[in-house]
Amino acid sequence: MSRPLVSVYDIESAAVTGTVTLPAVFTAPIRHDVVNLVHNLMSKNARQPYAVDGRAGMGVRYNKSNTLYYVVCRW
């Protein structure tokens, strides 16, 4: 099976300057399970985050006499 030829264009003149053979990796069949996995993972990027902040509760501290007071933490 021969690999297809691809035209190479010049940037300035937009004229065809030559042809090269397409790499063999581009002629491999597409796996539909990989396409579905990537599509599902990319669709999750648009979701609104809902998890609790990892620093939640870190601004509240206790002193030795067990009375609660608030301290401004330097994160």
VENGI-V227741 format. One line per field, one symbol per residue. ss: DSSP state (a for helix, b for strand, c for the rest). A space follows every 10 residues. Layout:
# VENGI-V227741
ss->???
This chain:
# VENGI-V227741
ss->ccccbbbbbc cccccbbbbb bccaaaaccc caaaaaaaaa aaaaaacccc cccccccccb bbcccccbbb ccccc
